[in-house]
Amino acid sequence: MERKKKWLLYFLFIVLTLPAVEQKFHFIKVAPLKGGYKDAVDSVFRLQSWLSGAFQAQREKYLNDGVGFRPDLVRLTNQIDFSLFDICHTAWTVKGKDQYLFQWPYINAYNGSDFSGRQVILERCVKMRALQDTFAKMGKSFILAYLPSKASSYPEYFPDDRVVKHPGPTNYAVYRHIADSLGINQIDLDAWFVSMKNTSKEPLYSKQGIHWTTYGAILGGDSLTRYMEHLRGIHVQHPRWEKMVHSDSLRGGDDDVAAELNLVFPEAHETLAYPVIEDVPND
């Protein structure tokens, strides 16, 4: 029994002193935290800051942020909260169903919670129409583009506390209606992505990202280019590919939301498509 107590004491001593030793000597390389994390800078001694307590408070933040293994300890804490209590330690991210991650401003937009008001949208559309007319006199074109929203395509995966049974009017719907009545050039990529939700050969959104996938971005860019060609009566080179790489190592921001959560394990395992774009010579 005495021997067990002795070894337990040794173990506790190592656990308590190891972070301090790491902080001093950095003998193990620890990956930094991702996203908006920024380590505090050391305080500079001034009599005024000492008397006000600002010097001590800043020094405390600096020492806390520099403690050994802190990034890994933060990731471990985040993982426990995320897995057991569905808590996301970021400002906007919420955990949806079936491993889908969302950000609440997009959910609010889908539910109409951020509706600007019909009069405000009308005034903005009138200004856009005036801008479009001015550009036309200069030989240029104005295009109002509605970019795809993950919330529009997958509302069935919203967390229960974000589901609104009777959504109000949305900025998107009112802009579409008024801009159309004023003859504003517009392209609706959001509606297009929703229509392809169950027919697209490759995922247009990832579970771990907030924006369209790399594959979806290429499709969207190509569609916008074709609309510009139609509007201007011109020809522009389009992306071309014959090869498609499928990978479970997400790239190009396809896991941007999950990365900012700073978890030990990824939120979901998924395979996405990455077209190999070929250089096309100008005609």
C-alpha positions, 0 to 999 in steps of 0.5 A: 500500500505504501508503495502504491501511495508513493507511485501515486505521489510521483504521478501527481507530481509529474502531472502538475509540473509537466505543463510548467516544464513544457512552458519553459523548455517547449520540448514537445511541439503542440499544434496551435489552436485554429480560428480566432484564438490569439495568445495574450501579449505580455504586460509592460510594467508601468506604475499607473497600470500596476496601481490600477491592476491592469498590469497584473490582469494582463500578466495573468492572461499571458501566463495562462495562454502560455501554459504548457499543452494549453492548446491540447487541453483546450481541444480536450475540453471542447471535445467533451462539451461538444460530444456530451452536451452539444456545446460549440465553443465558437460565436456562431456555430451550432450542432445540427442533426446527423453530424451537420454543422450550421451557423446561426446567422444563416439559420436566422436568414432562412427563418426570416428572423433577420428580415430587413423590412419590405420598404428597406429592400424596395429602396435598396432595389431602386438604387440597384436598378439606378446603378444598373442603368448607369453601368449600362451607359458605360458599357458594363453590366450589373448582376445581383447574385444569390449565393447558395446557403447550406441552411436553405438546402438542409433545414431538416438537419437544424437542431430542434431549438432552431426550428421555426414552425411558421417562418416569416418573410425572408430577405431572400424572397422579397429581394427576388420578387422586387428585383424581378419586378424592377428588371434587375439582372439577377441569378439565383444560385441558391434555388439552383443548389436546392433543386440539385440537392438530391440529384447532384453526382457529388456533394454540394456542401460538406457536413463540416463546412458552411459554404459550398464545397470546392466542387460546388464552387466550380459549378457555381462559378461556371454557371455565373460565367454562362449568365455573363456570356448570355447577358453580354453576348461574349464568350469566356473560357470555362473550367474543364476537367476530365479527372476527379479526385475523391478524398476524405482529407478535406481541403479548400475550406470544406471543413472550415466550421469544424476546424474552428471548433478545435476538437480532438476528433473531426465532427464527421468522416466524409469523402468529397470530390475535387476536380482536377482543373485543366489549363485551357488556352484562350481562343 
